[in-house]
């Protein structure tokens, strides 16, 4: 009876190890988790197939631009340079176009 329990436990551990890439992809909510599971199921018995599925499951997940938060960028205050009339930052001390010193605002 002891033999059967340890054999079942070992079988469960081996099964979990075999489907480790699938488990990782589901935990990480990978967008390709179904494809990873199919690859793992059919080619996981070849060590290369298992490694490919594992690398795919733990790899970077590309998020679409719609999922990313929109970050507000502060408005840059500009003014015309007093000597060359080219736009410069409002708090600039030197004009980037003509190189002359200007008084910051």
ABEGO torsion letter per residue (X at the ends): XAAAAAAAAAAAAAAAAAAAAAAAAAAAGBAAAAAAAAAAAAAAABAAAAAAAAAAAABBBBBBAAABBBBBBBBBBBBBBAAAGBBBBAABABBAAAGBBBBBX
